Amino acid sequence: MEFQKAKEGAALVLAVTGRLDTLTAPQFEAECAACADAGDTRIVVDLSGLEYISSAGLRSILGAAKKLKSLGGGISFCGLSGIVAEVFTVSGFVKLLPVFPTRQEALAKA
């Protein structure tokens, strides 16, 4: 898994590529925690480059969301497609967390 970060307005965009599974989920949660510790508590996660997500990946997303919320911030997602969009829908994450079709829409609400 790889990350690219870019500050856009009040939010930090974290673009994730690769797979978010048992092996990489701790990396994702640690990356979000490091961003929060650096003062970036509003994060838009762009998943357009994510190929796969497992239940471990979903748990890491919940962990990151809880940490950011406790700091007065939040996390939202954009760019879901294919199996990633399907997993978010079936798991109910689309109702639990803010999910937007595009980065621009996510940033407008961040």
C-alpha atoms as one frame of an Amber mdcrd trajectory, in Angstrom:
protein
   0.000   0.000   0.000   1.176   3.494  -0.798   0.061   6.914   0.433   0.191
  10.341  -1.130  -0.675  13.371   0.971  -1.732  16.822  -0.171  -3.119  19.700
   1.869  -6.202  21.137   0.168  -7.851  23.982   2.046  -8.729  22.941   5.596
  -8.414  19.236   4.823  -5.629  16.796   4.145  -6.191  14.477   1.197  -4.731
  11.028   1.740  -4.698   9.050  -1.506  -4.382   5.310  -0.877  -3.279   2.833
  -3.541  -2.922  -0.932  -3.405  -4.692  -3.224  -0.944  -6.123  -2.510   2.497
  -6.080  -5.903   4.179  -4.736  -7.718   7.243  -1.134  -6.945   6.320  -1.596
  -3.268   5.471  -4.447  -2.180   7.785  -2.068  -1.259  10.637  -0.145   0.965
   8.182  -3.332   2.810   7.248  -4.325   3.389  10.854  -0.790   4.513  11.748
  -0.700   6.909   8.786  -4.014   8.479   9.835  -2.775   8.746  13.434   0.445
  10.417  12.292  -1.571  12.930  10.245  -3.772  13.666  13.277  -0.738  14.016
  15.538   0.668  16.542  13.056  -2.521  18.604  13.387  -4.421  17.353  10.343
  -7.691  16.205  11.898  -9.873  16.655   8.800  -8.887  13.940   6.345 -10.361
  13.085   2.966  -9.277   9.588   1.960  -9.199   9.122  -1.810  -9.695   5.417
  -2.503  -9.703   5.639  -6.314  -6.412   3.694  -6.369  -7.488   1.038  -3.876
  -7.839  -2.405  -5.468  -9.149  -4.389  -2.490 -10.371  -3.947   1.075 -10.918
  -6.648   3.706 -12.687  -6.663   7.060  -9.347  -5.801   8.673  -9.207  -2.745
   6.426 -12.705  -1.758   7.507 -11.694  -2.092  11.173  -8.683   0.168  10.589
 -10.982   2.756   9.017 -13.215   2.662  12.097 -10.188   3.051  14.357  -8.979
   6.079  12.402 -12.478   7.602  12.371 -12.796   7.229  16.149  -9.405   8.851
  16.769 -10.146  11.796  14.475 -13.602  12.304  15.978 -12.124  12.330  19.504
  -9.833  15.154  18.356 -12.744  17.192  16.971 -12.013  16.273  13.370 -13.368
  13.761  10.937 -12.689  11.472   8.019 -14.504  11.139   4.720 -13.974   9.026
   1.628 -14.141   9.490  -2.119 -13.317   7.658  -5.322 -14.786   4.277  -4.397
 -15.288   1.870  -7.275 -15.524  -1.824  -8.020 -15.079  -4.236  -5.143 -14.184
  -1.415  -2.724 -17.520   0.331  -3.360 -19.313  -2.994  -3.029 -17.666  -3.785
   0.319 -18.494  -0.300   1.659 -22.128  -0.758   0.589 -22.609  -4.328   1.854
 -20.935  -3.538   5.190 -23.074  -0.429   5.718 -20.072   1.910   5.792 -21.743
   4.178   3.215 -24.350   4.955   5.896 -21.867   5.089   8.769 -19.217   7.379
   7.259 -19.302  10.276   4.785 -18.683   8.890   1.273 -18.605  11.101  -1.824
 -18.266  10.308  -5.524 -15.486  12.852  -6.128 -12.632  14.476  -4.247 -14.116
  17.918  -4.902 -17.421  16.956  -3.261 -15.616  15.485  -0.261 -13.473  18.583
   0.147 -16.540  20.836  -0.040 -17.951  19.028   3.019 -14.676  18.598   4.945
